[in-house]
Each structure stands twice: as C-alpha cells, then as structure tokens.
Amino acid sequence: MLLNFLFQSTSGSNLLNINTLIIFGSWILILGLLLIILNKSLKNKKLVSRKKELYEIISTKNQLLSIIGHDLRAPLSANHNLIQLLRTNALTDEERDLLLSNLSLSTASTVETINNIYEWGKSQLSSGQTEPRKLNLNLLAKSNFELLAEIASQKNITLINNIPADLVITGDLNQVSFIIRNLLGNAIKFSFPGTFVEISGEENGEEFIQVSVKDHGVGIADETIQKILFSEEVFSTTGTANEKGSGLGLRLSKEFIEQNGGKLSIKNNTDQGAEFFFSLRRSLNLDKLSIGY
C-alpha cells in the first residue's frame, strides 16, 4: 500500500508539473505573439509616419517650386521688360515716374518672397525651436515701420503705432519681428491708397498680450480666412496696386505665432478692411531685454 501511495503521489506531482509547464508555455507563446503583433504595429506606425513626412516634404517642394516659378520668375521677367522700356527715350516724365513706381513695388514684393523662403528654410532647420526674450513691443513695431516706410509712402498709406510704450512681451526676437513685419506688409498690400494701417496691443488676461493689425482696404472673404487658419495650402491674392505675393509669409507667421505659444485669428470688417489678431505671452522673469534689431 505504501508503494502504491508513493507511486500515486509521484504521478500526481508529475502531472501537476506537466500542467504547470503547459500553462507557462502557453503564456510564453501568447506573450511572444503579442510582442510580434506590437512590433508589427510599431513598424506600421513608423511606416505611416514616414509616409506622412515624405508626403509633406513632396508637397512643400512642389509649393516652393511653384513659388519660385510663378512668384519669382514672372516678376523678375516683368522687371527686366520695364527696365528695357525705361532705357528708351519714348516716355514722358509722367510715364517714366509711373513705371519707376511699379518697378519699385514689384521689386519689393520679389525681395519679400525671397526673404520668406529664407525664413521658411531657417524654420525647417530649427525644428520649431525658439529663443524666448523680453521684447518691447512698441519699439519692435517702430523698427518694422522704418523697413516698410517706403512701400507705405508709395501708396500714400499712414502707419500708426497704438502700442503702449511700456508693453513688454516674451518671444523669439526674429520670429516676432517677422510676424509684425509680414502682417503690416499684408495690410499695406490690401489697403486702399490714402488710408492708414494701425497696430495695437493690450493685455489679454494674466498670461497673454493681444496684438492687432488693422487695414482699411478690400477686406477678406470668409473662405479665405478658413484657408489661412486651417489649411496648409499656400496661396496668394493680388493687392490694391496689383502687388504680387507668394502667401508663404502668412503661413510662416501663423507657424511662428504658435511656436511662441500664441494663436492667430482674423476678423473681416465688411467694406472697411480686415483685422488680424495674434496673442503673445506676457513678459517672464528674464534678465535680458531686447527691444529690436
């Protein structure tokens, strides 16, 4: 009987060990399958992500080629023809002055497009990195007024700075300056001659400062506003003096605003122009105060 008991006990123990091994092996198999599925899933996600990145690169390349082909080559060809015409003696003084004015506006627009492409390239290399500093917004607006004074003068447009003298914000100097310059430039472009463009700034809660750039021109369609705010498409329209542009500057401005923690919004004043609003963070406890270039 003792031998039978020991045999039965040993058999039961072996059976228990076998069952344990089967269960353990099953869990190992399940875990292995889960790891294989997870690995494939991660690979698929990486593949989808890479496809998306590749699509964005191709899309951007096509947009840049379109800008270079249309918004750079065409104006430069037109400028060449104007220069050839100016070299003749068949023009009156009035006609010559008009051609020179058109040549100046066209050249300024082309330079703006080149600058925007340059800024876009820098933004791609920096991968959205910013260097926050304390910036006096009033003085920063003044420095950009000086850069745009000649263009505004040619359309008899007055630039008005309504930003308080002591209003200080936090942001990347080059990016905030680009935002202000681009929005002011667009406002001049779409304003009627003899009107004015104004920039204002005020506190918007405890954390942000709200800046607005207002023009008195053709206004902006609701469909265009939606494209600017929610589409990656780069497009442009003609200004009140037939100024051309790539549309890249406005897209960059929106990106720079978001990189500095703000948000862009647009208001259309029917038959009275448009107003662009953007928010920037209030001054942090930073030691260095940068006021302009």
Beta strands, then each sheet from edge to edge (+ up, - down):
strand 1: 132-136
strand 2: 158-161
strand 3: 168-172
strand 4: 196-204
strand 5: 208-214
strand 6: 264-269
strand 7: 273-282
strand 8: 289-290
sheet 1: 2+ 4+ 5- 7+ 3- 1+ 8+
sheet 2: 2+ 4+ 5- 7+ 6-
end
